Amino acid sequence: MPNSFMVRLRQHDTATLARGRVVPSTGLTVDQKLSDATVVTANVSPLIFAGLTLPMVCAVEWSTGAEWGMAPGGRHIVTDSDYDDTDKGRVYQLQFQQYVPWMLDHARVLAGDNTTAGQRTLSGTPGAILTTLIAEAKARGWGANIAVDFDATHTSDGQPWAQTTGGIQFGVGTSVWAVLQSLISSGVCEIAVDGTDATDTLHVYNPGHGTDRTGAGSAPLVALSNPTDAPVKWSLGNVYTRLGVTMDGGATFLQDVAGAYSALGPLEGWLSQGGVSDQDTAQTLVGQAASDAKAPALQTNLSDLASTAKYLPWRDYTTGDLTKYRTRGGWQSGRVSEFALTVDDNGTVSVQNSFGPPMLDTTAKLAQIVSSQLGGVKVGGNGRPASTDPTLDTRVPSTPSGLDVNASAYWGSGGQPLGRIDATWDAVQTATDGSALAVDDYEVWILDVDAGETTYKRQAATVDPVFSLVDLPIGGTYRISVLAATTYGGRSDRTDPIEVTIGLPTVTLGAPSTPILATRRGIVLAAWDGKDANGATMPAYFWRLVAQTTGALAEPIVDANGDPVLDEDGNPTYDDSSVVWTPDGAQLTDAGVITLSGYDVGSTLYVRFMAYDHAGQPTVFSDVASIVVEGIDAPDLEANAVTANTIAAGAITVDKVSSDFGASLDLSSNESINLLAGSLDGTQARFAFDDTGATITADEDSPYAVHVGEADLPDGSSTEGVQIEVNGVVVSWWDAQAMHVSNFVGEQVQLGNHVLQRIDGGTVVKAV
């Protein structure tokens, strides 16, 4: 699959260097050179440019599809813009200079010790010279956000300094960057810059620093094996067998170049070492120039698209590293002197790597200090020396055999599920005619089935018969085929493809820990500690946790005698066909508490947990926890603690009201009341109140009731007082004047001074 290599700009605060917003661009170029200032050029639209304030500090960021990081080189500062204001479709071009070199160019050599006639003499190691000048500038308030990690005795990578100068003169007012450039051009040191969120750091090394990526101690790095173009520059203009040197004051000396190219006889050049009057120091400084003058210089530039390159700048190598690269003559080893990244308006990133000296014509590195030199004949045309190769091998390699492709899934560092493909095959050692043949590399071709592709795409080239592709989406199906290739263009047939599908990660979550339950006020709280059943914290690929509840567990299975039925291991068996587990409450993405409600007070609630990973795979269930749901206890209702317009049915449940409940119960704010005052053996006492008065009944189904208030009489009139009702009809009543009954049955009635008394079958009247 193609590399997801992306490059962009992010604005930083000009004063503090703090990270700001991303700056969208329609074109971006980053040119990083060995021991020189990185140059960045960006094109932006008028809308984006209108929101920018110059000068502006930015950093280059890069990504291969995961997180974005700051590119080596630190920050860059915009000091120039270029546009045509009459062009309605104009593009604003921003030109960035690397922040640390720009700042060093704005720090100056001032008069100090060993200053005479406006010339200051500096001596010692490169670290001693530079730390002295930078410390002086910082004492003046310069460069608060710039740091160094070298000193007078050791380089940035902890090595002792290789060279010491006896004394170099610099004019007062010379920039510190010019001092550093003179040390670099003299071959006594090399530099690099890195940045963090708040600081840019200047690194200074001995010449030749960098990582050797060609030896057995590390994986060989092939910068480019199938470039889109590969111009080669060759120059004799830097070759000399003897160098003359003029020092300050006019003194001269000659220095032979040991091992120099001599086919043309003596070739003499001349250097001027300004600011140096000591011959030992001059010989030290001219040492690198003499080394560069030994042989014709060769610079190879290899270009490719980042999407198909096997190795990428910053991720796999940087300037100064010794790498492998392939030219027409086969595999070469060389130091990366420069690479340029170009991002077009479609976001496509192309890479050009340069191997060999940074400059090779008459403006070469040596020309910076050589006062005169002879020009040589240069080969023109397509940038390659005109030549023929009588040993051109046109044989075709045999098709690779033994192709084996496996797909697997794994968890990324952020917990995301990712897939990988690993392929191996037998090394090809013969041509199609059966003769022995050395194969230079193998090409891997891939077809993305899920994407609906019908044409195979060249994924990469690899020197060894093994290939891996990572960070793929899970579930994808791919077909893999390989072929063998030689330097001279011989390419075998592709193997029959093998189709693989990336499944789910086999490393899964363990069961979550047992729920921790608590209950009060009619709800249940189910807490989870964020760990699995073994007490380990859930890994990054944990996604979410859910709770399930039920009101009853499975019943044990018994035989006809009531004895439990055992399984083959002797354990009781259970009938869980009637048990229904229901998802309940909110889901958790970390340790926390799930609230469970809606269950009857006094019922038993069973709770279990289940977790899911980021691929959607569930765990086995946790152990089951249970609890009896509790209602509102007396301590839950403090004085004046409950104030509400409505208490919903079932919200308050009590077994009884104690005798000290209160002297009175004030329900006067209710327009109507239906109060069940008590229940005994099926008989219930009820009290009701509405706008006609109060009614008392002994049982909900009883036809008899006592009503106090206003009531309608059977004849259509009404009365106010106490009424006796049967089936809702007033049959007798008391008003303010008298008792009204249609029938009276009694043993004795006193009327005034007389008593009516029942005796046997009659009634007598007696005086009181």
N, C-alpha and C positions, 0 to 999 in steps of 0.2 A: 504494500500500500504506500502511497506517496507520503513524504514527510510533511507534517503540519508545521513548517517553519515560518514564523511570522516575526516581523520587525515593526516597531512603531515608536512614536515620540511621546514623552510625558513631560509636561511643564513642571518646573520646580520653582519655589519661591526664590526671588533674586537675592534676597539678603540671607535667609536662613537655610536655603537649599531644601526645604521641606517639600515632600511630594504634593503635586497638584493634579490637574485634570489631564487626560489624554488629548493630544493635539492631532485631529484627523488630517491626513495629508493625501494628496493625489499623486505623489511621487516622492521617493526618499532614496538617498544615496549615502552610504557610510563607507568611508575610505580609511582603513586602519593600516598604518605603516609601522615597520619596526623602528623603534627609537625616534619617532617623529610625532607631530601633532596629528591626531585623527581629525578628519574633515567630514562634516555632515551637511548635506544640502537637502532641503525639503520644499516641495511645492504645496501651497494651500490655496483654497478657494477664497474669494472676496469675503464671504460670510464668516469664515473662520478667522481670516486676517483682521476683520473689524473688531473681533473680541480679544485681540492680542495687544499687549503693551510692550513696546521695545524700550530698552534692551530686555531680552527674555532668556532665562536659563532653562534648558531642557536636558533630559537624559534619554538615550536610546534604550528601549526595552525589547526583549526577545522572548519567544516562547516556542515550544515544540508541541503545543496542544494542551499543556497542563497550565501551570502557573506562569505568570510573567515575571521576569527578573531583569535587573539593571545590567546592561551589557558592560563588559570591561571597557575602560576608557573614561569612566566617570561622567561628569556632566559637560555640557557644551553651552556656549553663550552666543546669542545672535547679536551681531554688531552691524549687519548690513541687510538690506532687503532690496529686491530688484523687480520692478513691474512697470507696465505701460498703463498709465491711468486713463488713456483714451480708449483702451480696448475693453469693451463691455464683457467679453468672455475671458478677461485676463486671469492669469495665474500669478500669484505672489510667490516669489522664490526667496526663501530664507537661507542665509549662509551662516553656518555655525562654526565657531572656533572652539577647540577643546579648552575647557575652563581652566585647568591647571597651567598649561603653557601660556594661555592668554594672561592669566594673573602673574605668572613669572615674568612675562614681558613688560608688566607694569610694576615691577619691583626693580630697583636700580642699585648698581654698585656705587656706594658713597665713599668718601675719603675715610681712611682708617689707618691702622698700623701699616707700615711699609708703603706709604703713599708719597710719591715724589713727582713734582711737575705734572700733576693731574693724572698720573699713572699709579695704579695700586697693584702691588705684586702679591699674588696668592700662590701658596705652595701646599704640598702635602697630597693626601689621597683625594680622589674625586669627592668622597664623602666629607672630608674635612673642609674642602673649598665650598661645597654647596651648603652644608649645615651652617657654616659661618655666615654666609650671605643671607640665607633664609631666616636664621635667628635674628639677624640685625633688622630685616624687614618686618618680622613679626613684632619686634620691640617697638616699631613705629606704627603698629596697628594694622599691618597688612595681613591678608590671608587667614582670617579667623577660622575658615572652614577647610583649610588645607593642612594636611599632615604629611610627615615623612616617616619611613620605617627603616632608615639606614643611619649610620653614624660615621665618625671619623675612622673607625677601624674595621667595620664590617658592612657588607652589602645588604640589600633588602632580603636576600635569601640566606643570610647568616654566614656568608663566605668572607674570608679576609680579602681586602682589596689587593688586586693583582699588580697595580702600578701606582707609583708615587712620583709626583712632579717636583722638580727643584725650585720652580718659580715661574709663573706666567703673569705677564702684565696685562691689565685691563684698564681702559680709560674710565675715569670717574664719569658716571652717567650711563655706562653700559648696562643693558638689562640683564637680569639673572638668567633669563631664557637664552640670551646670546652667549653667556658664559657656558651654560649647559650644552648648547649646540656645538660650541668649540671643543668641549671635552668629548662629545659624541663623535664628531667628525675626525678627531685625532685618534679615535679608537681606544680610549681608555675606559669608557663606560657605555652602558646602554640603559634605556629607561622604559617604564610602562606606568600606566595610571589606572587605578581602580576607584570605584565610588561606593559609598553606603548611603543610608538615608540622610545623614547629616554631614558627612565628611568625604572629601576626595583626597586620596593618598598618592603621593609620588613615590614610585619604586625606582631605585637605581641599582644596577647590577654590573658585574664584570662583563666584558665582551663575551659573546657566545652563550648567553644564558638561554634558558628554555628547556623544554622536555624532549628527550630523545624518544620518539615513538616508533622507531624502526628496529629496536633491539629485542632480544628474547625476554627481557625483563618486563615488557609491556606489550599489549596487543599491537601489532603493526598497523599503522594508520595509512590508508590510501586516500590521499586528498581527493583525487579524481582519477577514475580509471577509464571512463568513456566521455570525455568532455565534448561540449558542443562546438568549441573551437580551441585551438592551442597555439597561438602565435609564439614564436621563439626569436629572441634577440641575441645576436652575437656581436662582440666588439673586440677589436685589437687595440682600440684607442687608449686603453688603460694600462697597456703592457710597457714596462721599462726594465732594463737590466741595471741601470744606475740612476740614482736620484741625487741631484744637487739641492742643498738647503741653504737658504739665506736667513740668518737670524737678525734680531734687532741690532742696530748699530752697523750692519753691513757685513759682519763676519759670515763666512761660508764654510761648508764642508761637503764632502761627497760620501755617499753611502751606497754600496753595492746591494742589489736585490738578490739574495741567495735563492737559487733554484728557479730563476726567471726564465721565461720562454726565450730561446736564443737562436731560433732558426733564421732570423733576419739579421743576426749579428747584434752589436751593441745598440741599444735604444736608450737615449738619455732624456730625462725629464728634470724639471726644476720645481722646487717648493719654496714657499715663503712662510716662515714661522714667525709671524708678528707677535710681539710681546714676549719673546723668548730670547734670552741672551746666553743661556747656559747650554753648552753642546750636549751634555748628558740628558737634560730635559728635552731638548729638541729631538735627540735620537729616540727617546721614549715615545714622543708624540708622533714621530714619523713612522713608527713601527707598523701600525695598522695600514698606512698608505703603501708601505713597501710590500706588505702581505697581499694587498689587493692588486699590486702591479705585477705579480708573478706570471699569471696566465691570462689568456683571452677570457673575457667575462661572458657568461652565458646566463640569460634570464629566460625562464619558461613561464608563460601565462596560460593557465588552464581555466576555462569557463564552463559552467554547468548550471542547471536549474536546481535550486535548493530542494525542490519537491522530489527529485530523483537522486540526489547526492547521498552516498552512504555515510559520509562524514561531513559534519557541519562546523563552521566557525563558532567559536565560543563554547559550544557543547563538547567538541572533540579535540580542538586544537586552537592555537592563537599564533600571532606573529612571534617569531623567535623559535618556535618548535621545529625540530628536525623530523621530517615526515617522508613517506614514500609517495611517489607519483609516477604516472606512466606516460612516456612519450613514444614516438615512433621507434626509437631505439630500445624500447623495453622499460623495465622498472628502473627508476632513479631514486636517489635519496637527496634531499635538499632542505634547506632551511626556509620556512615561510617568511618572506620579506615583506609581504603586503597582501591584503585581501580587500576586495570591494564588494559590498552588498548593494544591490539595486532593487528597489521595490517599485513596480509600475503601478498605474492607476487601477489595475485589476487585483492588486495585492500579490502578484506573482514575484517571487524573490529569486534573483539570479546571483551567482557567486563567481567572482574571478579571483583566483589565487596566483600569486607570483612567487617563484622560487629562484633564488640567486640574488646577486647584489641589487639593491633598490634601483640604481640608475646605471646605464651601461654605455651611453654614447658620450659625446664630448662634454656633456653636462654631468658626467658621472661624479661619484663621490670624490674621486681623486681630483677632479677639476675644480673643486671648491678651494683647493690650496695649491694646485699646480699653475705656475704662471704661463707656461707655454707647453704645447705638446704637438706631436705630429698626427695628422689625420690619416686614417687608413681607409681602405676600400670597404664599403658596406654592401651586403647582399640585399637587394630589394625584392619586389614581387609580393608574394603572399605572406611575407614575414618569416618564411622558413628558408634556411640556406639551400641553394640549388644543389641537389645531389641525386645520385642513383644508388640503389641498394641491390647489389648483385646477389645477395643471399636471401632475397625475398622468398619466404616459405608460403606457398599457396595451398598446402595440404589442409584438408578439412578434418577436424577432430571427430572421433566416434561419438555417437549419442550416449549421454550418461546413462548408467544402469543402476538398479537398486534404489530407486527413489522411494523414500519413506517419509510420509508427512503425517504429523500429529497435531491436533488442535486441543487446546486446554484453556481453562479459565482460571483467573486468580483475582485477588483483591488488590486494588491500587492503594497507594498510601493514604488517600482521602476516603477510603472505604467503598469506592465505586467498583462494580464488577467489570473486569476487563478480560479480553481474550488474547491468546498468542498462538502463533503457528510456528512449529519447528520442523525443518526439513533437512534430511541428510541423503546423500547418494554416494555411489562409488566414484573414486577419482578416475578421471579419464587419462590414460597414458599412451594411447595409440591414435593414429589417424584412421580414416575409413579404409585405407589400403592395407592396414595391419602394421604399418611401420611405427616405430616409437616416436612419440610426439609430446613435447612439453606444452601443456595447456596453461595459458596465462590467467584466465579467470572463468567463472561460470555466471551466466545470466539467469535470474529468477523471474519468471513471468507468471502473472496472477490474473484471474478473472473473478470479479465480484458478482456472484450469482444473484444475490438479493437486490443488487443495484440494477439488475436487468442488462448487465453488460454482455455483449456478444463478441468482443474483441479482447484478446489478452493484452495486458500492459506490462512493459518491462519495469520490474520493481527495483532491482538493484543488481550490482555485480559483486561477487565475492571471490576471493582468491582460493579459499578452502571449500571443500564440498559440504558445507553446512550453512544453514541460513535460518534466522529467526526473525519474526515480525511480532511486535508487541503492541499493547495499548489499542487493541481492536475492540469493536462493540461485540457484546455477547450475542449469541444467536445467529451470527453471520455465517454464510456459506461461501466458500472460496474453492477455486480450482487452481492447482499449482503445477507448473511445468518448468523444467530447467534445460539449458543447453550449455555446451562448452565453447570457448572462444580463444583465439590466439591473437597475439599482437598485430599480426599482418592481415587480420580480417577474416581468418578462417572461422566459420561458425557451424556447429553441428546442427542436426535436426533437434527440435524440442522433444522431450520425453512425452509419453502419454500422460495427460493430466491426472492428478489425484484430487478428488473432491473431499473436503472436510467441512464439518459444521462445528462451530464453537458452542459448547454447551454452557452449563452453569458451573460456578466454582464448587469444587468438591469439599472444600473446607467450609463447614457450616457452623452456625451458632449452637451452643448447648442450651438445654432447657433453662428458662429463667428461674430465679429463686422463688420460694413459696410466698404467696401473698401474706402480708401482715395486716390483720383486720382489726378495726375498732368500730363501735356503734354508739350512737347517742341521738336522741331527738328524731328517731325514725329513719335515719340514714346510716349507711355503712361506708366506711372509708377503707379502701384497699391500697396499701402502700407498697411500693417496689423500691428496693435499694440499688437498682442499676446493675445488679450482678447476676451471674448464672447460678445454677444449683450447687456448684462447687465453690462459690464465694469469689470467683474471678470477675473483674470488671469486664463488661461487654466490650468487644473490640470495635474498631472504627467502622466495620461493615454492618454493625447493628443499625436497623432502620427504625422500627417502632414496636411497641408492646401493646397488646389488647387484653382486656379482662373478659371472661365468660362466667355466667352465673347459672345456677339451677336451684330449685327448691327441694330436690330429693335426689339421693344417690341410688345406684343400682341395687336391687334386692338380691340377696344370695339365692342361688338355685338349690332347691331341696328335693329329695326323693319322696316316695309315697309315705315313708316313715317319718318325714320331717328332718332327715339328716342331710347335711350339706353335700352337694355333688362336687367332687374334687377333680382337678385337671391331672394331666400325666405327671406333673411335678408335685402333686399332693396339695395344691393350693385351692381354696374355695373358688367356685365359679359364680359369676353374677349375670343377671339378666338386665342389660342396660337398654333394652329396646324401648322402654318408656321414658328414659331420661333424655331431656332436651336441654342442651347447653346453649345459652343465648348470649351473643356479644353485648356488652353493657358498658356504659360510661365512655369518657374520652380516651383517646389513645395517648400513650406516652412515648416521647423520643429520648427521654433520659429518666433518671431516678425521679420519682414523684408520687403523687397520690391521685387515685381515681375515685370519684364520688359516685356511689350507687344508691339509688332512691326508688321509691314506689313499692316497697315491700311491706307486708303487714307486720305490725308490732307483735312480737312473740313468735314469729315464724323463724325457721332456720334457713340461712342462706349459705350456699356453697360457692366458693370462688376459686378459679384457677387462671393462670396467665399463659399466654403464648406470644413469642416474639417472631419478628420477620427480619431478614437481612435485606440489603439494598437490591438484591436480585429478586426479591419477592418470595424467597423460600422460607416456609414456616419452621419453627422448632417443634420438638415434642412439647407436650403440656407440662407445666410445673406441677408439683404436688398440690393437692386440694386443701384449702383451708375453709373452716366453717365458723359461723357465729350466729347467735340468736339476736334478732333485731330488737333493739330496745327503743321505748318511746321517750316521752318527756318526763323526767324525774322532777320531784319537788324542788331540788336545788336549781333546776333549769329555769324556773319561773320566780324571779325575785319580785319584790314589791314594785309596782308601777313599771314592770319590765315589759309587759305586753300591751301595746296600744295598736288597735286595728279597727277598721270599719267592718271587716268580715273575717270570721274564722271558718274556714272551709270544713265541710263534712269530713270527719275522720282525722282532723288535724290534732285534736286533743282527745286522748283516750285515758280514762282513769278507772280504777276498780271501785273506788268509793270516795266520798268526801268526808273527811274526819269531822268530829264534833266541834273542833275549834276552827272550822273553816272560816267562820265569821258570823257576826251578829245579824248581818243583813246582806242581801244580794241585790244590788241596784242594777236593774235592767231597763231603767226608765227611758233610755235614749232610743229604744226599739218601738216602732209603731205597732208591731204585732209580735206575739210570742207563742210558741207551742213547746211547753216544757214537760218532759217526762221526769216526774219527781221521784219515782221509785217503782220497783217491780218485785212481786212475791208470789210464787206459785202460779204464775200465769196472769195474775191480776196486776195492772199497771195504773198508777195514779198520774193523771195528766192535768196540767194547768195551761189554759190558753187565754190569750188576751188579744182583743182587737178594738176597733172604734165603737163597738156596741157594749163593751164591758168585758168581764171576766167569766170564764166557764171552767167548772171542775167536773171531771168524769172519773169514775173508778176503773174503767177499762176502755181500751180503744174501741171495742166492739159493743160496749154496753149502750142500751137505748136511753138510759137515764143520765140526766145532767142537772147541775145547779148553776144558774146564771145570775150574776149580779150586774145590774145595769139596766139598759133600756131594751125592751123586747116587744115584738108584735103579738097581739092577742088573736085568738081564733075568729073573733067577730070583726077584725079589721082595725080595731083601735090598738093603742099601744099603752104600755105601762112602764114605770121605772121603779125598780126595787129589786126584790129577790124573786126569781121565777124557778119553778120546777118544770123541767122539760122531759117529755117522753117522745123519742124519735124526732127531736127537733121542734115539737109543738108544745107550747105553754099550756099546762093543765091546771096549774094553781100558782098563785103569786101573792106576795106581800108588798103593799105599797105603803106610803106614809100614813094611810088612814086605817087600813083593815087587811085581813087575810081573806083571800078569795079562793074558795074551793067548791067544786060541783058536788062532792060527796065528802061526808066526814064520818069517820068511824072511831069511837072512843068509849072508854068505861065511865068517865066522869068529866063534866065541863062546868066551870064556875062562870056564871053570868051575873055580874054585879054582886047583890047580897044573897043570891040563890045558887044552888048547885043542882045540875041535872045529872042524875046518877042512874046507871043501868042496874036493875035488880031482876034477876031471873029473866023472864021473857018480856019485861016491860021497863018503863022509865018513870022515876019519881022525882019530885021537886022538893028540895029542902031549903029551909032558911039557913044562912051561914051562922 
